[in-house]
Amino acid sequence: QVQLVESGGGLVQAGGSLRLSCAASGRTFYAMGWFRQAPGKEREFIAAISWSYGSTYYVDSVKGRFTISRDNAKNTVYLQMNSLKSEDTAVYYCAMSLRAAIASKIYDYNYWGQGTQVTVSS
């Protein structure tokens, strides 16, 4: 049984930082990604990392502020979020991809975490 357990969300002031974690278990996989969904908006891709090589890919809106990384030994992916803005407020989801390529579409991901709330106050 595949499990993705997220942690690290919370309330932070604008300009602050948070680090999200997502521990994966249950099967091998190619890549992990982070998405977010703000109220009334569609779920959007943020970042992805290939598990073997560590290649990364980001959406333009978070480049230079967010960093995705992984700990292979712990099967855990992280999202370090710096210089947070009010528009970063959303529920953040980690997701597991079985595709043999880094992907940014929702349908490319096979398993999803439960989501963790990030609220940035201005």
N, C-alpha and C positions, 0 to 999 in steps of 0.2 A: 504494500500500500504506500503510495507516494504521499509524503507530507512536506509542506512548506510552512515553516513557522516563523512569522515575522515579529520583530520587536524594535523598539527604539523611537517610536513616534511620540508626539507630545506637543506642548505649547512653547513657542519661542518668540522672542521679539524680532522684528525686522533687523537684518544685519547679523543675526546670530547663526548658530550652527546646530545641526543634529546629525547623528549617524544611525541609519537603519541597518538592521541585520535580518538575514533570512537563512534559516538552517534547512537544508534539503535532505530528505532520506527516502529510501524505497526503491530507487533504481538509478542506473547511470543515465547521463544526459549530455547534451552537447553544449548548451549555453544557458545562461540565466539572464533575465531582464527585470527591469523595474518599470512600472507604469504608474500613472496616477489618475484619479478622477475627482474633479471638483464638482460641487453641487450644480446640477442642471447642465453639466457638460459631459461629453463623451470621454471615455477612457483614452488616455494618450500615452504613447511611448516616451520614456525618458532616456534609458540607457540599457546597454546589454554588454555581456562579456562572454567570450568563449572559454570553456572550462579548461581545455588542454593548453591553449597557447596564451590565454590572457588578453587576446585582442579585444578592444573596446569600441563602442559606437555610442554617440550621444545625439540627442536632439539639440538643435542650435540654441534653444532658449536656456539650456542649463550648462552649456560648454563654458569651462573656466570657473564654474561655481560648484558643480557636482562631480564627484569621482566615484566610479564603480570599481570594486575590487573583489577578490575572492581569496578564500583560504581553502585550498584543496583538501588538506588534512581534516578539516572540520566540515567540509561540504557546505560552507557558508559563504554567502555573497553579502557584500556591504554596499551601502550608498552613503557616502559622506557628502553632506549638503552644507555649503558655506554661503555666506552673504544672502541669506534667505530673504525673500520678498513676500509681501502679502499675497501675491498671485501664485505663490507656491503652495498655498493652503489647499489641501486635498486629502483624500484617502490614497495611500500609496500601497501598491501591490507588487510582490515579487512573482515571477513566473518562470517556469522551466520549459525549455525548448528541446525537442528531440531532433530538430532539423540539423543537417550538417552544414550550417552556415549561420552567422549572426543575423538575426531578423528583428524587424521593428513593427511588424503587424500583429495585432491581437491573435489572429488565426494561426500564426506561426508557433504559438505557445500552447502547450498541452496541459499543463497543470498550473494552478494558481494558489497563492496564499490567501489568507482571510482578510488581509488589508490592515493597515495601521494608519491612524489619523495623525496628520501633521497640520498644525494650525500656527500661522505666523501672524502675530499682531503688529499693527503699524503704530 
